[in-house]
């Protein structure tokens, strides 16, 4: 279910870890029931923060772009999980087109595309790369950070199908988070497209995801007999912000105070001496843009011009008017003396690996997805090379299992979130047709 991987923590098990490991059969039974009812994302990644007393997701990506950062030893797990995902998607599929982001100057991202292509080919598919770059006139080779050659071809459309020259794909896999909107070339296709297009950042909101996660965490915590706060960051949302014009400050300040107040109460209950903090981030988007740490209301009432400019726009130059105010979760994990946070990758319902995001310039109460970050692949625990490895007497416990559990909770929340987004889009479609 979850690989037995090394983690940076080597001391005694924390109470939450021990409980989760002890209740593994019940947990896996609960997950099986959930996955039978909900269609999980084709792939996903989850950023976690582990403060010892609390382990919680802080971001869930439905267009993960870091498969190149996984340990190459994970490739067999990825291939088997991809085979399961494809079987659900279209059992007769033979040809897939993979549609990446347009930023070809990021050679590490291109390495991610090459890794994804290799995973899908390992699952028995013919895979080619269809690009949305407007100025791409014909098939063009690019070199990845790993020195591989990647052929990008202009994606074309005929009727209700997209294609490449001499290549008619059964399905389209998108690795572009659609921050700038859903491209018209994808509208009304008869081919299967995954992830669902409503999962892109032009329609998706982080606050919606964490509302769904609230429900998942509540159900899971009730089954396990724990306080859901131990796996769930408090949050609020403000949708009337304009950082450039200094608008929405009172909305932002009130929500920051509400979140910090809730965290103070929990810290007092559990005897936690650390000062609470919150993360203010754009309610849509990724790449670590539009994020700041705040420790008091004054921090959002006295923003300097540099911070306002940083918060005002995100990827593709999209302006920020909606923000998520999220409880800050300390990271007490470190790699080589620097603060680190685990990132867990999943294909279908399976955990296929992970890595640590390490930042040499940030502290335990700051966003690590920022300049100074690097990635350290996790390795299989010695003598444990299969997902269900339990080891013999004296074998180390699978500390990574707890990470996999919380990541799958976030992935399940994403499934609920997408279901709701699809239902809303279907409701709007008839209205648009009659308008």
GUVEXNU-258412 format. One line per 10 residues: their letters; for each residue x, z, y of C-alpha. Coordinates in nm, 2 decimals, padded with zeros to 4 digits. Layout:
N
a) X:Z:Y ~ ... $
REM end
This chain:
435
xxxxxxxxxx) 00.00:00.00:00.00 ~ 00.26:00.11:00.25 ~ 00.64:00.04:00.20 ~ 00.87:00.33:00.15 ~ 01.09:00.28:00.45 ~ 01.35:00.49:00.62 ~ 01.25:00.66:00.95 ~ 01.46:00.83:01.22 ~ 01.31:01.16:01.12 ~ 01.49:01.34:00.84 $
xxxxxxxxxx) 01.39:01.71:00.89 ~ 01.11:01.90:00.73 ~ 00.77:01.73:00.71 ~ 00.54:01.80:01.01 ~ 00.20:01.95:00.93 ~ 00.01:01.62:00.99 ~ 00.26:01.42:00.78 ~ 00.22:01.67:00.49 ~ -00.15:01.67:00.50 ~ -00.17:01.29:00.50 $
xxxxxxxxxx) 00.07:01.26:00.21 ~ -00.12:01.52:00.01 ~ -00.45:01.35:00.07 ~ -00.33:01.00:-00.01 ~ -00.59:00.91:-00.29 ~ -00.88:01.01:-00.06 ~ -00.73:00.82:00.23 ~ -00.68:00.50:00.03 ~ -01.03:00.52:-00.11 ~ -01.16:00.56:00.25 $
xxxxxxxxxx) -00.96:00.25:00.36 ~ -01.09:00.04:00.07 ~ -01.45:00.12:00.17 ~ -01.38:00.03:00.53 ~ -01.20:-00.30:00.45 ~ -01.49:-00.40:00.22 ~ -01.73:-00.38:00.53 ~ -01.51:-00.53:00.80 ~ -01.30:-00.85:00.84 ~ -00.96:-00.74:00.93 $
xxxxxxxxxx) -00.73:-00.94:01.17 ~ -00.52:-01.21:01.01 ~ -00.21:-01.03:01.14 ~ -00.15:-00.74:01.38 ~ 00.12:-00.50:01.51 ~ 00.07:-00.15:01.64 ~ 00.30:00.05:01.87 ~ 00.31:00.41:01.77 ~ 00.44:00.73:01.94 ~ 00.54:01.03:01.74 $
xxxxxxxxxx) 00.57:01.36:01.92 ~ 00.57:01.57:01.59 ~ 00.25:01.75:01.68 ~ 00.08:01.42:01.74 ~ 00.11:01.06:01.61 ~ -00.10:00.80:01.79 ~ -00.12:00.43:01.85 ~ -00.06:00.33:02.21 ~ -00.11:-00.05:02.18 ~ -00.24:-00.30:01.93 $
xxxxxxxxxx) -00.14:-00.66:01.94 ~ -00.35:-00.92:01.76 ~ -00.10:-01.20:01.83 ~ 00.22:-01.03:01.72 ~ 00.54:-01.19:01.83 ~ 00.82:-00.99:01.66 ~ 00.83:-01.10:01.30 ~ 01.20:-01.19:01.36 ~ 01.27:-00.82:01.41 ~ 01.16:-00.72:01.06 $
xxxxxxxxxx) 01.41:-00.66:00.79 ~ 01.46:-00.98:00.60 ~ 01.40:-00.77:00.28 ~ 01.03:-00.75:00.39 ~ 00.98:-01.13:00.34 ~ 00.83:-01.09:-00.01 ~ 00.58:-00.83:00.12 ~ 00.49:-01.07:00.41 ~ 00.44:-01.36:00.17 ~ 00.22:-01.17:-00.07 $
xxxxxxxxxx) 00.00:-01.04:00.22 ~ -00.02:-01.39:00.37 ~ -00.14:-01.52:00.04 ~ -00.42:-01.26:00.04 ~ -00.51:-01.35:00.40 ~ -00.52:-01.73:00.33 ~ -00.73:-01.68:00.02 ~ -00.99:-01.51:00.23 ~ -00.96:-01.76:00.51 ~ -00.99:-02.08:00.32 $
xxxxxxxxxx) -00.90:-02.08:-00.05 ~ -00.85:-02.46:-00.06 ~ -00.61:-02.46:00.24 ~ -00.29:-02.66:00.20 ~ -00.19:-02.75:00.56 ~ -00.18:-02.51:00.86 ~ -00.08:-02.58:01.21 ~ 00.09:-02.28:01.39 ~ 00.03:-02.28:01.77 ~ 00.29:-02.07:01.96 $
xxxxxxxxxx) 00.34:-01.95:02.32 ~ 00.47:-02.21:02.56 ~ 00.78:-02.01:02.67 ~ 01.04:-02.20:02.48 ~ 01.33:-02.04:02.68 ~ 01.28:-01.72:02.49 ~ 01.50:-01.80:02.19 ~ 01.41:-01.47:02.02 ~ 01.04:-01.56:02.04 ~ 01.12:-01.90:01.88 $
xxxxxxxxxx) 01.30:-01.71:01.60 ~ 00.97:-01.52:01.55 ~ 00.79:-01.86:01.52 ~ 01.04:-01.98:01.26 ~ 01.00:-01.65:01.06 ~ 00.62:-01.69:01.07 ~ 00.65:-02.05:00.95 ~ 00.88:-01.93:00.66 ~ 00.62:-01.67:00.56 ~ 00.34:-01.92:00.55 $
xxxxxxxxxx) 00.54:-02.17:00.36 ~ 00.63:-01.90:00.11 ~ 00.25:-01.85:00.06 ~ 00.24:-02.21:-00.06 ~ 00.13:-02.39:00.26 ~ 00.25:-02.70:00.45 ~ 00.31:-02.57:00.80 ~ 00.40:-02.76:01.12 ~ 00.42:-02.63:01.48 ~ 00.16:-02.76:01.73 $
xxxxxxxxxx) 00.25:-02.70:02.09 ~ 00.03:-02.67:02.40 ~ 00.32:-02.74:02.64 ~ 00.16:-03.00:02.88 ~ 00.49:-03.19:02.94 ~ 00.59:-03.21:02.57 ~ 00.57:-03.59:02.53 ~ 00.66:-03.60:02.16 ~ 00.82:-03.41:01.87 ~ 01.10:-03.21:02.02 $
xxxxxxxxxx) 01.36:-02.99:01.85 ~ 01.45:-02.64:01.98 ~ 01.71:-02.40:01.86 ~ 01.62:-02.04:01.79 ~ 01.82:-01.73:01.86 ~ 01.92:-01.74:01.49 ~ 02.05:-02.09:01.52 ~ 01.76:-02.25:01.33 ~ 01.61:-02.58:01.44 ~ 01.24:-02.57:01.51 $
xxxxxxxxxx) 01.04:-02.88:01.56 ~ 00.75:-02.86:01.81 ~ 00.49:-03.13:01.83 ~ 00.22:-03.20:02.08 ~ -00.12:-03.07:01.95 ~ -00.38:-03.35:01.98 ~ -00.76:-03.35:01.94 ~ -01.00:-03.60:01.79 ~ -01.37:-03.52:01.77 ~ -01.40:-03.16:01.65 $
xxxxxxxxxx) -01.05:-03.14:01.49 ~ -00.70:-03.09:01.61 ~ -00.41:-03.26:01.45 ~ -00.05:-03.36:01.47 ~ 00.08:-03.71:01.39 ~ 00.02:-03.78:01.02 ~ -00.09:-03.42:00.97 ~ -00.46:-03.30:00.95 ~ -00.45:-02.92:00.91 ~ -00.71:-02.72:00.73 $
xxxxxxxxxx) -00.67:-02.43:00.97 ~ -00.51:-02.32:01.29 ~ -00.31:-02.01:01.33 ~ -00.26:-01.90:01.69 ~ 00.05:-01.70:01.80 ~ -00.04:-01.74:02.16 ~ -00.22:-01.44:02.32 ~ -00.43:-01.67:02.55 ~ -00.36:-01.46:02.86 ~ -00.45:-01.76:03.08 $
xxxxxxxxxx) -00.78:-01.83:02.89 ~ -00.90:-02.02:02.59 ~ -00.76:-02.38:02.60 ~ -01.04:-02.64:02.60 ~ -00.86:-02.81:02.30 ~ -00.98:-02.52:02.08 ~ -01.34:-02.51:02.19 ~ -01.60:-02.61:01.92 ~ -01.35:-02.69:01.64 ~ -01.48:-02.73:01.29 $
xxxxxxxxxx) -01.15:-02.61:01.16 ~ -01.09:-02.24:01.10 ~ -00.90:-02.08:01.39 ~ -00.73:-01.73:01.35 ~ -00.71:-01.49:01.51 ~ -01.06:-01.54:01.66 ~ -01.02:-01.68:02.01 ~ -01.22:-01.40:02.17 ~ -00.92:-01.17:02.06 ~ -00.71:-01.33:02.34 $
xxxxxxxxxx) -00.63:-01.13:02.65 ~ -00.86:-01.34:02.87 ~ -01.16:-01.17:02.71 ~ -01.01:-00.87:02.53 ~ -00.96:-00.53:02.70 ~ -00.75:-00.24:02.58 ~ -01.02:00.01:02.68 ~ -01.26:-00.17:02.45 ~ -01.01:-00.14:02.17 ~ -00.96:00.24:02.23 $
xxxxxxxxxx) -01.34:00.29:02.24 ~ -01.35:00.14:01.89 ~ -01.05:00.35:01.79 ~ -01.24:00.66:01.91 ~ -01.50:00.59:01.65 ~ -01.25:00.51:01.37 ~ -01.04:00.82:01.45 ~ -01.35:01.04:01.46 ~ -01.46:00.93:01.11 ~ -01.12:00.95:00.96 $
xxxxxxxxxx) -01.05:01.30:01.11 ~ -01.38:01.42:00.98 ~ -01.29:01.31:00.63 ~ -00.95:01.47:00.66 ~ -01.07:01.78:00.83 ~ -00.85:01.75:01.14 ~ -00.89:01.74:01.52 ~ -00.91:01.36:01.60 ~ -00.69:01.43:01.91 ~ -00.39:01.46:01.68 $
xxxxxxxxxx) -00.41:01.09:01.61 ~ -00.59:00.96:01.92 ~ -00.47:00.94:02.28 ~ -00.72:01.04:02.55 ~ -00.80:00.76:02.79 ~ -01.01:00.64:03.07 ~ -01.06:00.31:03.25 ~ -01.09:00.20:03.61 ~ -01.21:-00.15:03.70 ~ -01.19:-00.15:04.07 $
xxxxxxxxxx) -00.82:-00.17:04.15 ~ -00.62:-00.39:04.38 ~ -00.27:-00.27:04.40 ~ -00.17:-00.52:04.67 ~ -00.45:-00.42:04.90 ~ -00.43:-00.05:04.82 ~ -00.79:-00.06:04.69 ~ -00.93:00.16:04.42 ~ -00.69:00.46:04.48 ~ -00.97:00.72:04.45 $
xxxxxxxxxx) -01.10:00.57:04.13 ~ -00.75:00.57:03.98 ~ -00.67:00.92:04.10 ~ -01.00:01.06:03.96 ~ -00.94:00.91:03.62 ~ -00.57:01.02:03.61 ~ -00.68:01.37:03.69 ~ -00.95:01.36:03.42 ~ -00.71:01.24:03.15 ~ -00.44:01.49:03.25 $
xxxxxxxxxx) -00.70:01.77:03.25 ~ -00.81:01.69:02.90 ~ -00.45:01.68:02.78 ~ -00.37:02.02:02.95 ~ -00.66:02.18:02.76 ~ -00.53:02.04:02.43 ~ -00.17:02.15:02.50 ~ -00.29:02.50:02.58 ~ -00.49:02.51:02.26 ~ -00.19:02.40:02.04 $
xxxxxxxxxx) 00.07:02.60:02.24 ~ 00.26:02.29:02.36 ~ 00.50:02.37:02.64 ~ 00.58:02.01:02.75 ~ 00.41:01.89:03.07 ~ 00.13:01.64:03.02 ~ 00.17:01.28:03.16 ~ -00.03:00.96:03.15 ~ 00.05:00.59:03.13 ~ -00.14:00.36:03.37 $
xxxxxxxxxx) -00.14:00.00:03.23 ~ -00.32:-00.32:03.29 ~ -00.64:-00.33:03.08 ~ -00.54:-00.67:02.94 ~ -00.20:-00.82:02.86 ~ 00.12:-00.75:02.69 ~ 00.50:-00.79:02.72 ~ 00.53:-00.45:02.89 ~ 00.40:-00.58:03.22 ~ 00.18:-00.38:03.46 $
xxxxxxxxxx) 00.27:-00.03:03.32 ~ 00.38:00.29:03.49 ~ 00.42:00.66:03.40 ~ 00.24:00.92:03.61 ~ 00.27:01.30:03.60 ~ 00.02:01.39:03.87 ~ -00.25:01.25:04.09 ~ 00.01:01.22:04.37 ~ 00.20:00.96:04.17 ~ -00.09:00.71:04.21 $
xxxxxxxxxx) -00.17:00.81:04.57 ~ 00.18:00.75:04.70 ~ 00.29:00.42:04.53 ~ 00.57:00.24:04.70 ~ 00.57:-00.13:04.76 ~ 00.80:-00.21:04.46 ~ 00.56:-00.03:04.22 ~ 00.26:-00.19:04.37 ~ 00.41:-00.53:04.33 ~ 00.50:-00.45:03.97 $
xxxxxxxxxx) 00.15:-00.34:03.89 ~ -00.03:-00.62:04.08 ~ 00.02:-00.90:03.83 ~ 00.09:-00.95:03.46 ~ 00.17:-01.25:03.23 ~ 00.08:-01.60:03.36 ~ 00.05:-01.45:03.71 ~ -00.29:-01.29:03.63 ~ -00.39:-01.03:03.89 ~ -00.46:-00.68:03.78 $
xxxxxxxxxx) -00.80:-00.53:03.88 ~ -00.87:-00.33:03.56 ~ -00.65:-00.06:03.43 ~ -00.64:00.18:03.14 ~ -00.53:00.54:03.20 ~ -00.40:00.66:02.87 ~ -00.26:01.00:02.77 ~ 00.11:00.98:02.75 ~ 00.24:01.06:02.40 ~ 00.60:01.19:02.39 $
xxxxxxxxxx) 00.84:01.02:02.15 ~ 01.06:01.27:01.99 ~ 01.22:01.01:01.77 ~ 01.56:00.87:01.85 ~ 01.80:00.61:01.72 ~ 02.17:00.66:01.79 ~ 02.08:00.91:02.06 ~ 01.83:00.69:02.24 ~ 01.45:00.73:02.26 ~ 01.27:00.51:02.00 $
xxxxxxxxxx) 00.92:00.43:01.89 ~ 00.80:00.27:01.56 ~ 00.62:-00.06:01.56 ~ 00.43:-00.14:01.24 ~ 00.34:-00.49:01.13 ~ 00.05:-00.59:00.92 ~ -00.08:-00.91:00.76 ~ -00.44:-00.89:00.64 ~ -00.50:-00.53:00.54 ~ -00.14:-00.47:00.42 $
xxxxxxxxxx) 00.15:-00.30:00.60 ~ 00.44:-00.54:00.56 ~ 00.72:-00.36:00.75 ~ 00.82:-00.23:01.09 ~ 01.11:-00.16:01.33 ~ 01.21:00.08:01.60 ~ 01.19:-00.02:01.96 ~ 01.48:00.15:02.12 ~ 01.55:00.18:02.50 ~ 01.88:00.30:02.64 $
xxxxxxxxxx) 01.74:00.34:02.99 ~ 01.41:00.52:02.93 ~ 01.31:00.87:02.85 ~ 01.08:01.03:02.59 ~ 00.79:01.02:02.84 ~ 00.82:00.65:02.95 ~ 00.72:00.31:02.83 ~ 00.99:00.16:02.61 ~ 00.87:-00.20:02.63 ~ 01.10:-00.26:02.93 $
xxxxxxxxxx) 01.45:-00.38:03.02 ~ 01.71:-00.19:02.81 ~ 01.51:-00.22:02.49 ~ 01.64:-00.35:02.16 ~ 01.50:-00.35:01.81 ~ 01.63:-00.18:01.49 ~ 01.48:-00.31:01.17 ~ 01.37:-00.04:00.92 ~ 01.51:-00.06:00.58 ~ 01.37:00.03:00.24 $
xxxxxxxxxx) 01.44:00.39:00.14 ~ 01.72:00.40:-00.12 ~ 01.59:00.32:-00.47 ~ 01.24:00.25:-00.33 ~ 01.18:-00.12:-00.31 ~ 00.81:-00.15:-00.36 ~ 00.51:-00.05:-00.16 ~ 00.38:00.20:-00.42 ~ 00.72:00.36:-00.49 ~ 00.67:00.73:-00.53 $
xxxxxxxxxx) 01.02:00.81:-00.67 ~ 01.10:01.08:-00.92 ~ 01.17:01.45:-00.88 ~ 01.37:01.52:-00.57 ~ 01.29:01.18:-00.42 ~ 01.24:01.18:-00.04 ~ 00.87:01.17:00.07 ~ 00.75:00.84:00.22 ~ 00.74:00.95:00.58 ~ 00.66:00.60:00.68 $
xxxxxxxxxx) 00.33:00.63:00.49 ~ 00.18:00.83:00.78 ~ 00.28:00.56:01.03 ~ 00.11:00.30:00.80 ~ -00.21:00.51:00.79 ~ -00.24:00.54:01.17 ~ -00.14:00.17:01.22 ~ -00.42:00.07:00.98 ~ -00.67:00.29:01.17 ~ -00.58:00.09:01.48 $
xxxxxxxxxx) -00.61:-00.24:01.29 ~ -00.95:-00.13:01.17 ~ -01.05:-00.05:01.53 ~ -00.94:-00.40:01.62 ~ -01.17:-00.54:01.35 ~ -01.46:-00.35:01.50 ~ -01.36:-00.46:01.85 ~ -01.34:-00.83:01.75 ~ -01.68:-00.80:01.58 ~ -01.83:-00.68:01.90 $
xxxxxxxxxx) -01.66:-00.95:02.11 ~ -01.79:-01.22:01.87 ~ -02.14:-01.08:01.89 ~ -02.13:-01.08:02.27 ~ -02.00:-01.44:02.28 ~ -02.28:-01.55:02.05 ~ -02.53:-01.38:02.28 ~ -02.39:-01.56:02.58 ~ -02.39:-01.90:02.41 ~ -02.77:-01.96:02.40 $
xxxxx) -02.79:-01.84:02.76 ~ -02.53:-02.09:02.87 ~ -02.70:-02.37:02.68 ~ -03.03:-02.31:02.86 ~ -02.88:-02.25:03.21 $
REM end
